Each structure stands twice: as structure tokens, then as C-alpha cells.
Amino acid sequence: MKVLLISPRTPDTFWSFKHAVRFVSRKASMAPLGLLTVAAMLPPEWELKLVDLNVKRLKDEDLRWADYVLLGAMLVQKESVREIVARCAALNKSVIAGGPLFTTGHEAFPEIRHFVLGEAEDVMPQVVADLRSGRLQPVYRATERPDITRTPSPRWDLIEFRHYVTMSVQFSRGCPFNCEFCDIIVMNGRVPRTKTPAQLIAELDALCRRGWKDMVFIVDDNFIGNRQRTRALLQALIEWRQRTQTRIGFLTEASVNLADDPELCALMVKAGFTKVFVGIETPSVESLAECHKLQNRNRDLVAAVQTLQRAGLEVMGGFIVGFDSDQSDIFKRQFEFIQRSGVATAMVGLLTALPQTQLWQRLKREGRLETESTGNNTDAALNFKPRLNRDFLQAGYRDLVRKLYEPRNYYRRVRTFLKSHRPKGPRGRLSRADFMAFLKSFWVLGVWHRGRLGYWRLFWGTLLRHPRQFPHAIELAILGYHFRRVANSLRSPVSR
């Protein structure tokens, strides 16, 4: 059996890091972990190929070679999915589609005849049996949350590491919180399930054996969803680092209440974590209450961010505007909040009603849903009728993002971060690609592009005052260039 696995193209968004990865001569920020894991669930004697459209073209000969095509996609990749499916149809190739895009909205794709909905572990044996018999069913639906201690290690051999900035692994699925806008609890539930520490260490060992030496993203919905098991993993990672003398670093996602646990923060830093993405969302207490973001309420969010920074973790923050409770001053409040917090990597988006979420259900009941979500919350398009004026929200959002990434404001935010940040963990590995990125930043950011004075002020100021953080400062300067390019490209949607 010949199976072609296809990862669709991701559009240019904050999360694509498209303009930053070029500095390190890579093509994409992360490899398609979901497809690599599904590939490991297929019989080892089958012939497999994986085409990631973010790093290479899909050729007709790839499609002709395959007996079947497995397509895994996120909501933001919808446009690319349509193109892939049309090409498969033209060559009479059967497509089996799975992933978040289809789990919450497969009905929108009548041109696809076969779906795997939900987590794949418990249904793949039946899929494999039906592939062998040539009797594929229209829908394979996971009815329970699988035990992920049975999840196999990803098939790293199907990709070329040289194309990617980071590799991804997963320790847990699910999040104990109940945020109204989030689709994690729809797809993975509110009870975190984890792999064993030994299982994750084995995946990291497999990465190392294939030559990976750079950052690893632990892509958990909430890394601290089950703190007891997280602590056990961190102890295992610390022992693994000591045993292997690796310089691999980690980043992950966690809720803001991580700041309440200094011991856990210290363990993360000792284990090699340098960054954590936190859903901060908004400084509006009314909007936090509205979206059920209870873990963010009744706390000083700026102080929480700075606590994590002092512990040695860079906080990458998620922010949202467009809640019903937002007032007309929300853009000013968000800007001031983000600047004070020193969250350099501020992922700001307009609220979107993702399929099947509690927000989607509520807006549907209220008759306020208008269109499907694109999954790209940086496209300045609302898929529901907001309380505030639509044009005001869309224009205010675009202005906010551009203002945040104006060189003067961005470099000031980076300097605020460097004052709070106290790197305490093992030094990361500086590769030849890092050195080349450093040289490219001289020309692109220090000579060619607007903001060169801010770049050189950051350059010399960090070198003199925070020399240990100098590589980090240059990395943030490069990321700022990406965010600035995305912010300046935000299109103005047609008013309804």
C-alpha cells in the first residue's frame, strides 16, 4: 500500500513566522506533528511519503504514486485544502481527511468522501483494515478520549529536519479550564490526559538520534493542566539533560496560574524551558468574566507576566479584542497593558467564533452568527454581529496591531522585557544558522528597513547592559520584523 500524507499550506499570519524563518534559512517554523503521528499508526510495511506544502510543492507524480491520500488540516488551512482536494479529484485519488478543520466542520466539504473525526488512536485500526479491504467508510468518529500512553512515536524519518526551526512533541491533551471561545475542550476535553515521562523521553531520544539539536515545542493544550504529572515529567527531563548533556531547549503553552507556582517555574527552567505561551486575552475584568477566563481574574496580570519573566521564562502572550463587554477604549487599554507587561511577542486577534465552541453555540442561539470562521484571527474579519460597531472594531484592531509593532514601540517593549527577564537555565545552543541570522539582521534591520535606529539602540544597549541576553534580543528583533510585516499587510474587510 502506498499512502501520501499531505500537510496543507498555512497562510501568512503571526503564527506562520514566515518572515522570520528566512533569517535562519529555514522554510517553516514547525513540522506537521499530527500527520507524523498518524503515519506511525499505519503498518510499517506500507510505503509512505509526506508532503508539507509549507516547505515543498505537491507534484502530480506524488499524487499518481499514491493509492490513497491522507490529509490533515487546521481551520486556517481551509483554502489550501480546497486546492489539494481538487487536484486529487482530477487524478481520481481517494482522500481521507482528519484534523481540527474536519472534526468541527466536515459537512462543509462534500467533495471529500472519507473523514476521521476526533482523535485518531482508537479508530485507525479500523481505517487500516478498511484500506486493506478497499471498503472505506464515509466517517470514522472517535467516541471516547483515547489513552495517549498508547500513542506511537512520530515518524520523523518522513521529513527533512533542515526545513524547520523547531520540532514538536506532545505530552498531554486537554485543558481543565472552560474558556468560552476555545475549541480545545471541544476536541480534547477538560480532563488532561498525559503520556508517561518515559514515553516522551523516548520521543526526544528518537529526535536526537536523527540529529536534531535545536528547540522543541511541547504542544500541549495546557502544559500544567495536571501539575502532578507535569512535575514528574520535568524531573525526568532534568535527569535526561544531565545524562545526555543535550542543549536542546523547550517552549510550551500554559495558563497564567503558572505564575502562582515558583517551584514549578524553577523546575521548568532547570529542565530547559525558555519560553511559554500564555493566554492573557484582555485587561478588561468584565470581558474575562464574559468568556469564563476565571484563571485570569482577580489577579494583577502584568505582575504575573513579570513573575514568569523573572523566573527565566519569556512570555509570549495571546490577546483578544471584540468581546461584548469591551468598551470603546479597549484598544488604548490593550496597547498600554501590553507595553507595560513587556510581552514582546504579543499575538493579538479579533474574537472569532470557532465551530462548535461555547461562544459559537451562544451566538447561534442569539442569531448573531453570520459566516464561517477563517481560523485566522489576524485577518480583521468578524464572523458574528458584534456589540461595538463593526467598522470601529476592525479599524481599531488594525491600528492596534500596527502600533504595537511600530519599531519604536516594539523595541521599547523588548527593553522592558529584558529588564525583567532573568535567564537562569542552561544556555541554549547557538548554531551556524543562528550566526548567519545575526549577520542578516545587521543588513535587513540595521541598514535596509525602517526602525534601524531602534535596532542599533537595542543592539548596543543589550550588549553593554545584558550581554547574556544578547542572542535573545537579536532573536526578538527578527521576530518583530515578521510581526511588523504581517501587521502592515492586514487587509481591510468589506463592510457589511
Secondary structure as UniProt FT lines:
FT   STRAND          2..7
FT   HELIX           14..16
FT   HELIX           18..21
FT   HELIX           22..24
FT   STRAND          28..30
FT   HELIX           33..39
FT   TURN            40..41
FT   TURN            44..45
FT   STRAND          47..52
FT   TURN            53..55
FT   HELIX           60..65
FT   STRAND          68..72
FT   HELIX           75..77
FT   HELIX           78..90
FT   TURN            91..92
FT   STRAND          94..98
FT   HELIX           100..103
FT   TURN            104..105
FT   HELIX           106..108
FT   TURN            110..111
FT   STRAND          114..117
FT   TURN            121..123
FT   HELIX           124..133
FT   STRAND          139..141
FT   HELIX           148..150
FT   HELIX           156..158
FT   HELIX           161..163
FT   STRAND          164..169
FT   STRAND          172..173
FT   TURN            180..181
FT   HELIX           184..187
FT   STRAND          193..194
FT   HELIX           197..209
FT   TURN            210..211
FT   STRAND          216..218
FT   TURN            223..224
FT   HELIX           227..244
FT   STRAND          250..254
FT   HELIX           256..260
FT   HELIX           262..270
FT   TURN            271..272
FT   STRAND          273..281
FT   HELIX           285..290
FT   TURN            291..292
FT   HELIX           294..296
FT   HELIX           301..311
FT   STRAND          314..321
FT   TURN            324..325
FT   TURN            328..329
FT   HELIX           330..341
FT   STRAND          346..350
FT   TURN            355..356
FT   HELIX           358..365
FT   TURN            366..367
FT   TURN            377..378
FT   HELIX           390..404
FT   HELIX           407..420
FT   HELIX           432..443
FT   HELIX           444..448
FT   TURN            450..451
FT   HELIX           452..465
FT   HELIX           467..469
FT   HELIX           470..488
//
